[in-house]
Amino acid sequence: MGDYTRFRIVRRAVGAGVISGVIAVAGLSAPSPAAAANPVTPGNFTGFGFDQCDAPSQSAMERWRKHSKYAAVGIYISGKSRGCRKQTHLSPSWVRHQQARGWRLLPITLGRQASCNPTYPRYSDDPRISSNPTKRYASAKRQGISEANATVKAARHYGIRAGSTMFYDLEGFDIDNKRCRESAMWFVSAWNYRIKKLGYRPALYSSAASGIKAMYDVLRAHPRGFTYPADGWIADWDGRANTSTKFLPGWVWDNHRRAKQYRGPHKETHGGVTIEVDSNYIDLGRGSRSARAMTHCGGVPVSFTGYPALAPKSSSYTPSPVYVKALKCMLSERGSFRGTVDGTYGPELVKAVNAWQRSHGLQVRKTWTMPAWKTLWAANSRPLLKRGATGERVRDLQRALNATSAPERAKVTGVLDQNTHVALVAYQKRLGRTAHGMATEVTWYDLAHGR
């Protein structure tokens, strides 16, 4: 872990004069009932996400859920400077439905922008951040607090649960302009402070070379009373799907506190639906992590880096008791073996092996083959799995991918990580399938047929 203490949320007030009267100004409503049912977002996740100006329709989201690598989506919930003020589809029910379908949401506010940004104001009623330096940029701080109130009001309206991460979108600006830079940073500081005070997690999205660089410079100067964003979403279009950037040292926003927009606006088509998006790699919360693996047959090991063929003992061959015991255990759990779970490959196991082979379209013989191992691991439910997925079905996938003579191996972690992605892509390529690195219905079908 890097120097976390140097990039922390500072709990000191941003100034009594700025805070006074906040409650009266806020106009905040209580959280909607839906918020209690929705999970904190994005939660613990490492994987791919996209963002788009206007939240896509429900049908588009469902097609992309099934056919794209993305599992997270950035949505513009607040801010008068949004390019898509009128969110055609975004609603409390839209949020509830996406989260129920497994989408991780990245709520974005695109409000006041830096005073020297030539693109803004975008409309007649979206003023920029005040660059007045009086009382340490008190005007900018007040604006930041007001913007945070609006963010949380929108979050509550949409049913986005407290504890979720809110991202402020500070578009690129001239960081050599001192008043412009400092007012923008104090605005963000106040926004961070207020967001946290209202029970959410503050984060900053900005260009690596402008807003992110400016925030890092503030970090190094460490001014009194500054509240830093808990997470950073870095726009660095280097085409590399990771969270690294040459503009920041590795310890800044380390330990699962970064996202990176690695590709700017472009069109992608998935499931017949084309959307213009930005592509992001996300590593937030505690990152994707799986719960402790299930115990099988009282503690029999079943996860290996390879699954060899097995057969009854002969004068020249003795099957490995470790793998035989694992086979008996899994056949027992699937209701196909009722004997003692030990390391002996005897007649009782041969009978169970033959029954399994017949029921799964495999050649009936005494030998248990690597293709048969695949069918065994694909015998449970077959959910759609993509980068960042976790759980027992991911472990089944990893075990099935290891039942092959190919060099690629998936470490059985319960997380669909880079290692598993590589092994899955290699498997899909060998079969002539689309090598997208997702476990789809087609993938599970192939595994279930021992391919």
C-alpha positions in Angstrom: 0.0 0.0 0.0 1.2 3.5 -0.8 1.3 6.6 1.3 -2.4 6.6 2.0 -2.2 9.0 4.9 -0.9 11.7 2.6 -4.0 11.5 0.4 -6.8 11.3 2.9 -10.1 12.9 3.5 -9.5 15.8 5.8 -12.3 16.2 8.3 -11.7 19.8 9.2 -14.3 22.4 8.2 -13.7 24.4 5.1 -14.5 27.6 6.9 -17.3 28.7 9.3 -18.4 31.4 7.0 -18.9 29.0 4.2 -20.7 26.4 6.2 -23.2 28.7 8.0 -26.7 28.5 6.7 -26.0 25.4 4.7 -29.0 23.5 6.0 -31.3 26.3 5.1 -29.9 26.5 1.6 -29.7 22.8 0.9 -33.4 22.0 0.4 -32.5 18.3 0.7 -35.2 15.7 0.9 -35.0 12.4 2.7 -33.7 9.4 0.8 -36.3 7.7 -1.3 -37.5 4.2 -0.2 -35.8 2.7 -3.3 -32.4 3.9 -2.0 -32.6 1.5 0.9 -33.2 -1.5 -1.4 -30.4 -0.6 -3.9 -26.8 -1.6 -3.1 -24.1 0.9 -2.6 -22.5 1.7 -5.9 -20.1 0.9 -7.5 -19.1 -1.2 -4.5 -16.1 -3.5 -4.7 -15.3 -3.8 -8.4 -12.5 -4.3 -10.8 -13.5 -4.3 -14.4 -14.8 -2.4 -17.4 -17.2 0.5 -17.5 -18.5 3.0 -20.1 -20.0 6.4 -19.8 -22.4 8.2 -22.2 -24.0 11.6 -22.2 -27.5 10.3 -22.1 -28.3 7.2 -20.0 -29.2 4.5 -22.6 -32.7 3.0 -22.8 -33.6 -0.1 -20.8 -33.5 -2.3 -23.9 -30.1 -0.9 -24.9 -28.7 -1.6 -21.4 -30.0 -5.1 -21.5 -28.4 -5.8 -24.9 -25.1 -4.4 -23.7 -25.3 -6.3 -20.4 -25.6 -9.6 -22.4 -23.1 -8.8 -25.2 -20.5 -6.3 -24.0 -17.5 -6.5 -21.7 -18.9 -3.7 -19.6 -20.3 -4.1 -16.1 -20.4 -0.5 -15.0 -21.9 2.6 -16.5 -21.4 6.3 -15.8 -24.6 8.4 -15.6 -24.9 12.1 -15.4 -27.3 12.7 -12.5 -26.7 16.4 -11.8 -25.1 19.6 -13.0 -26.3 22.5 -15.1 -23.4 22.2 -17.5 -24.2 18.6 -18.6 -24.3 18.2 -22.3 -27.5 16.1 -21.9 -29.6 17.9 -19.3 -32.7 16.1 -20.3 -32.0 12.6 -19.4 -34.5 10.7 -21.6 -34.4 7.4 -19.7 -32.9 8.1 -16.3 -35.3 7.7 -13.5 -35.6 5.9 -10.1 -36.9 2.8 -11.8 -34.1 2.9 -14.4 -31.5 3.0 -11.5 -33.3 0.3 -9.6 -33.6 -2.0 -12.6 -29.9 -1.6 -13.7 -28.6 -2.4 -10.2 -30.9 -5.4 -10.0 -29.5 -6.6 -13.3 -25.9 -6.3 -11.9 -24.8 -3.0 -13.4 -22.4 -0.9 -11.3 -23.4 2.8 -11.5 -20.9 5.7 -11.5 -23.1 8.8 -10.7 -21.6 12.0 -12.3 -22.1 15.7 -11.6 -21.1 18.1 -14.4 -21.8 21.4 -12.7 -19.8 24.6 -12.5 -16.5 24.5 -14.4 -13.2 26.3 -14.0 -13.3 30.1 -14.7 -10.8 29.9 -17.5 -12.4 27.0 -19.4 -13.4 28.6 -22.7 -16.1 26.0 -23.4 -18.2 27.1 -20.5 -20.7 28.5 -19.7 -22.4 26.0 -22.1 -25.8 27.6 -21.6 -27.1 30.9 -20.3 -27.7 29.6 -16.7 -24.6 27.5 -15.9 -22.2 30.0 -14.4 -18.6 29.1 -13.9 -16.6 28.7 -10.7 -15.9 32.1 -9.1 -12.2 33.0 -9.3 -12.5 35.7 -6.6 -9.6 35.0 -4.2 -11.2 36.9 -1.3 -11.1 35.0 2.0 -9.3 32.1 0.4 -11.8 31.7 -2.4 -14.8 31.8 -0.2 -17.2 32.3 -3.1 -15.9 29.1 -4.9 -16.3 27.2 -1.6 -19.9 28.3 -1.3 -20.5 27.3 -4.8 -19.0 23.9 -4.2 -21.3 23.3 -1.2 -24.3 24.3 -3.2 -23.3 22.0 -6.0 -22.9 19.1 -3.5 -26.3 19.7 -2.1 -27.7 19.4 -5.7 -25.8 16.3 -6.3 -27.1 14.5 -3.2 -30.6 15.7 -3.8 -30.4 14.1 -7.3 -28.8 11.0 -5.9 -31.6 10.6 -3.3 -34.2 11.2 -6.0 -32.9 8.5 -8.2 -32.6 6.1 -5.2 -28.8 6.0 -5.1 -27.9 4.7 -1.7 -25.9 6.6 0.8 -22.3 5.4 0.9 -22.2 5.4 -2.9 -19.5 7.2 -4.7 -20.3 10.6 -6.4 -18.0 11.8 -9.1 -17.5 15.5 -9.9 -16.6 16.1 -13.6 -14.1 18.9 -13.8 -13.3 19.3 -17.5 -9.9 20.3 -18.7 -8.6 23.8 -18.0 -5.4 25.9 -18.0 -3.7 24.9 -14.8 -1.1 27.7 -15.3 -3.8 30.3 -14.6 -3.3 30.6 -10.8 -6.7 32.0 -9.8 -8.5 29.7 -12.2 -6.7 26.7 -10.8 -6.9 27.5 -7.1 -10.6 28.5 -7.2 -11.4 25.2 -9.0 -9.5 23.2 -6.4 -11.2 25.0 -3.4 -14.5 24.5 -5.2 -13.8 20.8 -5.4 -12.6 20.7 -1.8 -15.9 22.2 -0.6 -17.8 19.8 -2.8 -15.9 16.8 -1.4 -16.4 18.0 2.2 -20.2 18.4 1.8 -20.7 15.2 -0.1 -19.0 13.3 2.7 -20.9 15.2 5.3 -24.2 14.1 3.6 -23.2 10.4 3.7 -21.7 9.8 0.3 -18.2 9.2 -1.0 -16.6 12.1 -3.0 -14.5 11.4 -6.1 -13.0 13.5 -8.9 -13.1 12.9 -12.6 -10.8 15.1 -14.7 -8.1 15.1 -17.3 -4.8 13.6 -16.2 -2.9 16.7 -17.4 -5.2 19.3 -15.9 -7.6 18.7 -13.0 -5.9 15.5 -11.8 -2.4 17.1 -12.1 -3.7 20.2 -10.2 -5.1 18.0 -7.5 -1.8 16.2 -7.1 0.0 19.5 -6.9 -2.4 20.5 -4.1 -1.6 17.2 -2.4 2.1 18.0 -2.4 1.5 21.5 -1.1 -1.0 20.1 1.5 -2.9 23.4 2.4 -4.6 23.6 5.7 -8.3 22.6 5.6 -8.4 21.1 2.1 -10.6 18.0 1.7 -9.4 15.6 -0.9 -11.5 13.3 -3.1 -11.5 9.7 -1.9 -11.1 8.3 -5.4 -9.8 9.5 -8.7 -11.2 8.9 -12.1 -8.4 9.8 -14.5 -9.0 10.8 -18.2 -5.9 9.6 -19.9 -6.7 8.3 -23.4 -3.6 6.1 -23.8 -5.6 3.1 -24.9 -4.4 1.0 -22.0 -7.1 -0.7 -20.0 -5.5 -0.2 -16.6 -5.4 2.5 -13.9 -1.8 3.6 -14.5 -0.9 7.1 -15.8 2.3 8.9 -16.3 0.8 12.0 -14.6 0.6 10.5 -11.1 2.9 8.3 -9.0 1.5 4.9 -8.1 0.7 5.7 -4.5 -1.8 8.4 -5.2 -5.3 6.9 -5.1 -3.7 3.4 -4.7 -5.3 0.4 -3.2 -8.4 0.2 -5.4 -9.2 3.9 -5.5 -8.8 4.7 -9.2 -10.7 4.5 -12.4 -9.2 5.5 -15.8 -10.9 6.6 -18.9 -8.5 5.0 -21.3 -10.4 5.8 -24.5 -12.4 8.8 -25.5 -15.6 9.1 -27.6 -16.1 6.3 -30.0 -18.9 4.1 -31.2 -19.4 0.5 -30.2 -22.0 -2.0 -31.2 -23.1 -4.9 -28.9 -26.1 -7.0 -29.4 -27.1 -4.9 -32.4 -27.2 -1.7 -30.4 -24.7 1.1 -31.2 -23.8 3.7 -28.6 -21.1 6.4 -28.6 -19.2 5.9 -25.4 -16.0 6.5 -23.5 -14.2 3.3 -22.2 -13.0 3.0 -18.6 -11.1 0.6 -16.5 -12.3 0.7 -12.9 -10.7 -0.5 -9.6 -12.8 0.8 -6.7 -14.0 -0.1 -3.3 -11.9 -3.1 -2.3 -11.7 -4.3 -5.9 -13.5 -7.4 -7.1 -13.0 -10.1 -4.5 -14.7 -13.3 -3.8 -16.0 -14.8 -0.5 -14.2 -17.8 0.9 -14.5 -20.8 -1.3 -17.1 -23.4 -0.5 -16.0 -26.5 1.4 -16.5 -29.8 -0.5 -17.1 -33.2 1.1 -15.8 -32.1 4.4 -12.6 -30.5 3.1 -11.6 -32.4 -0.1 -9.4 -30.3 -2.4 -11.0 -29.8 -5.8 -9.2 -26.8 -7.2 -6.1 -27.5 -9.3 -4.0 -26.0 -12.1 -4.8 -29.1 -14.2 -7.1 -32.1 -14.3 -5.6 -35.2 -15.7 -7.3 -38.2 -17.2 -8.0 -41.0 -14.7 -8.5 -44.7 -15.0 -8.5 -47.8 -12.8 -5.2 -49.0 -11.5 -3.2 -51.4 -13.7 0.3 -53.0 -13.7 1.8 -49.9 -15.3 -0.5 -47.1 -14.0 -1.8 -45.8 -10.7 -4.3 -42.9 -10.7 -3.5 -40.0 -8.4 -5.5 -40.5 -5.2 -5.9 -36.7 -4.9 -7.7 -36.3 -8.2 -9.7 -39.5 -7.7 -10.9 -38.2 -4.4 -11.8 -34.9 -6.0 -13.7 -36.7 -8.8 -15.7 -38.8 -6.3 -16.5 -35.7 -4.3 -17.9 -33.8 -7.2 -19.8 -36.7 -8.6 -21.2 -37.2 -5.2 -22.3 -33.6 -4.9 -24.0 -33.9 -8.3 -25.9 -37.0 -7.2 -24.0 -39.4 -9.4 -21.8 -41.3 -6.9 -23.0 -42.7 -3.6 -19.9 -44.5 -2.3 -17.0 -43.6 -0.1 -15.1 -40.5 -1.1 -11.5 -41.8 -1.1 -8.6 -42.2 -3.6 -9.5 -45.6 -5.0 -10.6 -45.8 -8.6 -12.7 -49.0 -8.3 -15.8 -50.6 -9.9 -18.2 -48.4 -8.0 -16.6 -45.3 -9.4 -16.4 -46.8 -12.9 -20.2 -47.3 -12.7 -20.7 -43.7 -11.7 -18.3 -42.5 -14.4 -20.2 -44.5 -17.1 -23.5 -43.1 -16.0 -22.2 -39.5 -16.2 -20.7 -40.2 -19.6 -24.0 -41.5 -21.0 -26.0 -38.6 -19.6 -23.6 -36.0 -21.1 -23.0 -37.5 -24.5 -19.5 -38.7 -23.9 -17.9 -41.9 -25.0 -18.7 -44.6 -22.4 -15.5 -46.1 -21.0 -13.6 -46.7 -17.8 -11.4 -43.7 -18.3 -12.4 -40.3 -17.0 -11.0 -37.7 -19.5 -10.2 -34.0 -19.5 -13.3 -33.3 -21.5 -15.3 -35.1 -18.9 -13.8 -32.8 -16.2 -15.1 -29.8 -18.2 -18.7 -31.2 -18.2 -18.4 -31.7 -14.5 -17.6 -28.1 -13.8 -20.2 -26.8 -16.2 -23.0 -28.8 -14.5 -24.1 -26.1 -12.2 -25.9 -22.9 -13.1 -24.4 -21.0 -16.1 -24.5 -17.3 -15.5 -23.1 -14.6 -17.7 -19.6 -13.8 -16.3 -17.4 -10.9 -17.3 -14.4 -9.2 -16.0 -14.8 -8.5 -12.3 -17.4 -11.2 -11.7 -16.9 -13.2 -8.4 -18.2 -16.3 -6.7 -18.5 -20.1 -7.0 -19.5 -20.1 -10.6 -16.3 -18.2 -11.5 -14.4 -20.9 -9.6 -16.2 -23.5 -11.7 -15.2 -21.6 -14.9 -11.6 -21.4 -13.8 -11.5 -25.2 -13.0 -13.1 -26.0 -16.3 -10.5 -23.9 -18.2 -7.8 -25.8 -16.4 -9.1 -29.1 -17.7 -7.1 -28.8 -20.9 -3.6 -29.5 -22.2 -3.3 -25.9 -23.3 -0.6 -23.8 -21.6 -2.9 -21.1 -20.3 -4.1 -21.7 -16.8 -6.5 -19.9 -14.6 -5.7 -19.5 -10.9 -8.8 -20.6 -9.0 -9.6 -17.4 -7.1 -13.3 -16.9 -7.6 -12.6 -13.6 -9.4 -12.6 -13.2 -13.1 -9.4 -11.3 -13.3 -6.8 -10.7 -15.9 -5.3 -14.2 -15.5 -8.7 -15.8 -16.1 -9.5 -13.5 -18.9 -6.3 -14.6 -20.8 -7.1 -18.3 -20.3 -10.8 -17.8 -21.4 -9.8 -15.8 -24.5 -7.3 -18.5 -25.4 -10.0 -21.2 -25.0 -12.5 -19.3 -27.1 -9.9 -18.8 -29.9 -9.1 -22.5 -30.0 -12.8 -23.2 -30.6 -13.1 -20.5 -33.2 -15.5 -18.5 -31.0 -15.6 -14.7 -30.6 -12.7 -14.2 -28.1 -14.3 -11.6 -25.9 -13.2 -13.0 -22.6 -16.8 -13.4 -21.2 -18.4 -16.6 -20.1 -21.7 -16.5 -22.1 -24.3 -19.2 -22.9 -22.1 -20.3 -25.8 -19.1 -20.7 -23.5 -21.0 -22.8 -21.0 -22.5 -24.9 -23.8 -19.0 -25.7 -25.1 -17.7 -26.6 -21.7 -20.8 -28.7 -20.9 -20.2 -30.7 -24.0 -16.5 -31.3 -23.2 -15.1 -29.1 -25.9 
